[in-house]
């Protein structure tokens, strides 16, 4: 995998583009348009968000991390529980 150095500079174009990508992924996963992502949309959000980093060698393929769909879903459910509030992931107020 490649180095993440371009993303470490808060003023870099690469970091700005990544932020915009993530906001767009979040917005598409926010099916109720309330600034929140529900648990059932979280796996899709993660898979979409990591597509471009994978294309450019910044992240491993899903199949490398999770050999089965069940393992991926279980890991994402655990991650969602760790980062969410109540039963949704809130975009917050920035």
PEFEN-V396868 format. One record per residue. N is the residue number from 1. SS is DSSP state (2 for helix, 1 for strand, 0 for the rest). Layout:
BEGIN
n=N ss=SS
n=N ss=SS
END
This chain:
BEGIN
n=1 ss=0
n=2 ss=0
n=3 ss=0
n=4 ss=0
n=5 ss=2
n=6 ss=2
n=7 ss=2
n=8 ss=2
n=9 ss=0
n=10 ss=0
n=11 ss=0
n=12 ss=0
n=13 ss=2
n=14 ss=2
n=15 ss=2
n=16 ss=2
n=17 ss=2
n=18 ss=2
n=19 ss=2
n=20 ss=2
n=21 ss=2
n=22 ss=2
n=23 ss=2
n=24 ss=2
n=25 ss=2
n=26 ss=2
n=27 ss=2
n=28 ss=2
n=29 ss=2
n=30 ss=0
n=31 ss=0
n=32 ss=0
n=33 ss=0
n=34 ss=0
n=35 ss=0
n=36 ss=1
n=37 ss=1
n=38 ss=1
n=39 ss=2
n=40 ss=2
n=41 ss=2
n=42 ss=2
n=43 ss=2
n=44 ss=2
n=45 ss=2
n=46 ss=2
n=47 ss=2
n=48 ss=2
n=49 ss=2
n=50 ss=0
n=51 ss=2
n=52 ss=2
n=53 ss=2
n=54 ss=2
n=55 ss=2
n=56 ss=0
n=57 ss=0
n=58 ss=0
n=59 ss=0
n=60 ss=0
n=61 ss=0
n=62 ss=2
n=63 ss=2
n=64 ss=2
n=65 ss=2
n=66 ss=0
n=67 ss=0
n=68 ss=0
n=69 ss=2
n=70 ss=2
n=71 ss=2
n=72 ss=2
n=73 ss=2
n=74 ss=2
n=75 ss=2
n=76 ss=2
n=77 ss=2
n=78 ss=2
n=79 ss=2
n=80 ss=2
n=81 ss=2
n=82 ss=2
n=83 ss=2
n=84 ss=0
n=85 ss=1
n=86 ss=0
n=87 ss=0
n=88 ss=1
n=89 ss=1
n=90 ss=1
n=91 ss=0
n=92 ss=0
n=93 ss=0
n=94 ss=0
END
